[in-house]
Amino acid sequence: MTFFGLLSLLPVYLTDEVGVSETLMGFFLGLNPLSRIALMLVFGAAVERYGRKLILALGLLGTGVFAVVLAAATVPPPGVLRLVVVGVGFGIIAVSFSAAVIGSQTFIGDVAAVDRESELMGVRSTAMGVGGVIGPLLVGGLVTLLTYDIAFVLLSGFSFAGTALVVVGVSETVTGTAVPGLD
């Protein structure tokens, strides 16, 4: 919900609130899918080395941080510093989204019976679809009542809650990869 909610309002937020040109906005919005090409490979190797739980938790945590960083994009005065904040935010989400996707998919592959993997991947896709509907509705309503900054920070709570749920409730499925505090 955090990712898709923010994504739905980013074009308006970046141009109207942050003051980013339409061309630069397009660059920032294209950065995430472009960088995922390489990052999915990186995290594919990382889940084998460091485990699924750590990568998934970092992906969810980073998505919340992305929301907070973008909320902070209007804090500096208009100019280069705002662009740097936005660039950092988009770098964070590129890494985080890739980590969350690879972490969740490999975890499902580990825990699901072979004849149920497709079913559980479908449940994961359905959950993402629900987040893609509820997230934009929620953030749009919050922006209407509050401000972009406050709405983004509030929406980050879903990612932080998801991170806590993974840290507390998920057991690592790859042996020899336990990380202190996350095992």
C-alpha positions as CSV (number, residue, x, y, z in Angstrom):
1,M,0.0,0.0,0.0
2,T,2.9,2.4,0.8
3,F,4.6,2.0,-2.6
4,F,1.5,2.0,-4.8
5,G,-0.2,4.8,-2.7
6,L,2.8,7.1,-3.1
7,L,3.3,6.1,-6.7
8,S,-0.2,7.2,-7.6
9,L,0.4,10.8,-6.4
10,L,4.1,11.3,-7.2
11,P,3.6,13.0,-10.5
12,V,1.5,15.7,-8.9
13,Y,3.5,15.9,-5.8
14,L,6.8,16.2,-7.6
15,T,5.7,18.9,-10.0
16,D,3.3,20.9,-7.9
17,E,4.8,20.6,-4.4
18,V,8.5,19.9,-4.8
19,G,8.9,21.9,-8.0
20,V,10.4,19.3,-10.2
21,S,10.1,19.8,-14.0
22,E,8.0,17.3,-15.9
23,T,11.1,16.1,-17.7
24,L,13.0,15.4,-14.5
25,M,9.9,13.9,-13.0
26,G,9.8,11.4,-15.9
27,F,13.5,10.6,-15.2
28,F,12.9,10.0,-11.5
29,L,9.8,7.8,-12.2
30,G,11.7,5.8,-14.8
31,L,14.7,5.3,-12.6
32,N,13.0,2.6,-10.4
33,P,12.0,0.2,-13.2
34,L,15.2,0.7,-15.0
35,S,17.4,0.0,-12.0
36,R,15.4,-3.1,-11.1
37,I,16.9,-4.8,-14.1
38,A,20.3,-5.0,-12.4
39,L,19.0,-5.0,-8.8
40,M,16.9,-8.1,-9.2
41,L,20.0,-10.0,-10.2
42,V,21.9,-8.5,-7.2
43,F,19.2,-9.5,-4.7
44,G,18.7,-12.9,-6.4
45,A,22.3,-13.6,-5.3
46,A,21.9,-11.9,-2.0
47,V,19.0,-14.0,-0.8
48,E,21.1,-17.1,-1.3
49,R,24.0,-15.6,0.7
50,Y,22.2,-13.7,3.4
51,G,18.8,-15.4,3.5
52,R,15.2,-14.5,2.6
53,K,14.2,-12.9,5.9
54,L,16.9,-10.2,6.0
55,I,16.4,-9.2,2.3
56,L,12.6,-9.1,2.7
57,A,12.8,-7.1,5.9
58,L,15.2,-4.6,4.4
59,G,12.9,-4.2,1.3
60,L,9.9,-3.4,3.5
61,L,11.9,-1.1,5.8
62,G,13.3,0.7,2.8
63,T,9.8,1.3,1.3
64,G,8.8,3.1,4.5
65,V,12.0,5.1,4.5
66,F,11.3,6.0,0.9
67,A,7.9,7.5,2.0
68,V,9.6,9.5,4.8
69,V,12.4,10.8,2.5
70,L,9.9,11.9,-0.1
71,A,7.8,13.6,2.5
72,A,11.0,15.5,3.5
73,A,11.6,16.7,-0.1
74,T,9.7,20.0,0.5
75,V,11.8,20.8,3.6
76,P,14.8,22.3,1.9
77,P,14.3,25.5,-0.1
78,P,13.5,25.1,-3.8
79,G,16.6,24.1,-5.8
80,V,19.2,21.5,-6.1
81,L,18.9,20.2,-2.5
82,R,15.3,19.2,-3.1
83,L,16.4,17.3,-6.2
84,V,19.0,15.5,-4.2
85,V,16.4,14.4,-1.6
86,V,14.1,13.2,-4.4
87,G,17.0,11.3,-6.0
88,V,18.0,9.7,-2.8
89,G,14.3,8.7,-2.2
90,F,14.1,7.1,-5.7
91,G,17.4,5.3,-5.1
92,I,16.0,3.9,-1.9
93,I,12.8,2.6,-3.5
94,A,14.7,1.0,-6.4
95,V,16.8,-1.0,-3.9
96,S,13.9,-1.6,-1.5
97,F,11.3,-2.7,-4.1
98,S,13.8,-5.2,-5.7
99,A,14.7,-6.6,-2.3
100,A,11.0,-7.0,-1.2
101,V,10.1,-8.7,-4.5
102,I,13.0,-11.1,-4.5
103,G,12.8,-11.8,-0.8
104,S,9.1,-12.6,-0.9
105,Q,9.2,-14.7,-4.0
106,T,12.1,-16.8,-2.8
107,F,10.5,-17.3,0.6
108,I,7.3,-18.5,-1.0
109,G,9.4,-20.9,-3.2
110,D,11.1,-22.3,0.0
111,V,7.9,-22.8,2.1
112,A,5.3,-23.8,-0.4
113,A,4.8,-27.3,-1.6
114,V,5.7,-27.7,-5.3
115,D,2.1,-28.2,-6.3
116,R,1.0,-25.0,-4.3
117,E,3.7,-22.5,-5.4
118,S,1.7,-21.0,-8.1
119,E,-1.3,-20.7,-5.8
120,L,0.8,-18.8,-3.2
121,M,2.4,-16.6,-5.9
122,G,-1.1,-15.8,-7.0
123,V,-2.1,-14.8,-3.4
124,R,1.0,-12.6,-3.3
125,S,0.0,-10.9,-6.6
126,T,-3.5,-10.5,-5.3
127,A,-2.3,-8.9,-2.1
128,M,-0.2,-6.5,-4.2
129,G,-3.2,-5.7,-6.3
130,V,-5.3,-4.9,-3.2
131,G,-2.5,-2.7,-2.0
132,G,-2.5,-1.0,-5.4
133,V,-6.2,-0.2,-5.0
134,I,-6.3,0.7,-1.3
135,G,-3.0,2.6,-1.2
136,P,-3.9,5.3,-3.7
137,L,-7.4,5.7,-2.2
138,L,-6.0,6.0,1.3
139,V,-3.2,8.4,0.4
140,G,-5.5,10.5,-1.8
141,G,-8.0,10.8,1.1
142,L,-5.2,11.7,3.6
143,V,-3.8,14.3,1.2
144,T,-7.3,15.8,0.9
145,L,-7.7,16.0,4.7
146,L,-4.0,16.8,5.6
147,T,-0.9,17.5,3.5
148,Y,1.2,15.4,1.2
149,D,4.0,15.3,3.8
150,I,1.8,14.0,6.6
151,A,0.0,11.6,4.3
152,F,3.3,10.1,3.1
153,V,4.6,9.7,6.6
154,L,1.4,8.1,7.8
155,L,1.4,5.7,4.8
156,S,5.0,4.7,5.7
157,G,3.6,3.1,8.8
158,F,2.3,0.2,6.7
159,S,5.8,-0.7,5.6
160,F,7.2,-0.3,9.0
161,A,4.5,-2.6,10.4
162,G,5.2,-5.1,7.7
163,T,8.9,-5.0,8.6
164,A,8.1,-5.7,12.2
165,L,5.9,-8.6,11.2
166,V,8.6,-10.1,9.1
167,V,11.3,-9.7,11.9
168,V,9.0,-11.1,14.6
169,G,7.0,-13.7,12.7
170,V,9.1,-15.1,9.9
171,S,11.6,-17.9,10.3
172,E,14.6,-17.9,8.0
173,T,14.4,-20.7,5.4
174,V,18.0,-20.9,4.4
175,T,20.4,-22.5,6.8
176,G,23.6,-20.8,7.8
177,T,22.4,-17.3,7.0
178,A,21.0,-16.2,10.4
179,V,21.7,-12.6,11.2
180,P,21.9,-11.6,14.9
181,G,18.6,-10.0,15.9
182,L,16.8,-11.3,12.8
183,D,17.1,-15.1,13.4
